[in-house]
Amino acid sequence: MDLPLLMAAEPLVIPARTYDRIWIEVVEISAPTPAGDATARVRLRRFAVEEGEVYVEPDSQLIQVDNILEKAQTDTDLAAAVTALMAYIGKAGIEQGVIA
């Protein structure tokens, strides 16, 4: 038996286009406990700019980096990023009255 097909009420048509750029759509850092490590999830999406119009690819890609604190001990770029992010979060937290 062949797999029965269902037809879309509104078909998706994607014109021929080169999505040659990527932007970071979502960054999520999760650290469920202060005694453990953290995981970073980053969603990337390709896009194109043609004649001033921005066209976005319908699909995204997910990058996951586990144990970012452990990896920061040997990766100077990651260590600098974590340090800068925590410093800015501290500054924003003070400005917003959340951090003393």
C-alpha positions in Angstrom: 0.0 0.0 0.0 1.3 3.5 -0.9 1.4 6.1 1.8 -1.8 8.3 1.4 -1.0 11.9 0.5 -2.7 14.9 1.9 -2.8 18.1 -0.1 -2.0 21.4 1.5 -4.9 24.0 1.5 -2.3 26.7 0.9 0.9 25.3 -0.9 4.2 26.9 0.0 6.1 28.2 -3.0 9.6 29.4 -2.4 11.1 31.4 -5.3 14.7 30.6 -6.4 16.8 32.6 -4.1 20.3 32.5 -2.6 20.2 32.7 1.2 23.8 33.8 1.7 23.6 35.4 5.2 22.9 34.1 8.6 21.6 35.9 11.7 21.3 34.7 15.2 17.5 34.5 15.8 17.5 33.1 19.4 20.1 32.6 22.1 19.1 30.6 25.2 21.5 29.7 28.0 20.1 27.2 30.5 21.7 26.4 33.8 19.1 24.5 35.8 21.2 24.6 39.0 24.0 26.9 40.3 26.0 23.8 41.2 26.0 22.5 37.6 27.1 23.6 34.2 25.2 25.4 31.5 24.0 24.7 28.0 23.7 27.2 25.2 21.2 26.8 22.4 21.5 29.1 19.4 19.0 29.2 16.5 20.4 30.5 13.3 18.4 31.4 10.2 19.6 32.2 6.7 18.4 35.2 4.8 18.9 37.1 1.6 18.7 40.8 0.8 17.7 41.6 -2.8 17.0 45.1 -3.9 16.5 46.3 -0.3 14.0 43.5 0.5 14.9 40.9 3.2 13.9 37.3 2.5 14.0 34.7 5.2 14.5 31.0 4.8 11.6 29.0 6.3 13.8 26.6 8.2 16.4 27.3 10.9 19.4 25.5 12.3 20.1 24.8 15.9 23.6 24.8 17.5 23.9 23.4 21.0 27.0 23.8 23.2 26.9 21.7 26.3 29.1 22.4 29.4 29.9 26.0 28.4 31.6 26.8 31.8 33.8 23.7 31.6 34.7 24.5 28.0 35.4 28.2 28.9 38.3 26.9 31.0 40.3 25.9 27.9 38.7 28.2 25.2 39.7 31.8 25.6 37.1 33.1 23.2 34.3 31.3 25.1 35.8 32.5 28.5 35.8 36.1 27.2 32.2 35.8 26.0 30.9 34.3 29.3 32.7 37.0 31.3 31.4 39.8 29.1 27.9 38.4 29.2 27.8 38.0 33.0 29.3 41.5 33.4 26.6 43.0 31.2 23.8 41.0 32.9 25.1 42.3 36.2 25.0 45.9 34.9 21.5 45.5 33.4 20.3 43.8 36.6 21.5 46.7 38.7 19.9 49.2 36.4 16.6 47.3 36.6 16.8 46.9 40.4 17.0 43.1 40.3 20.7 42.9 41.4 22.2 44.8 44.4 
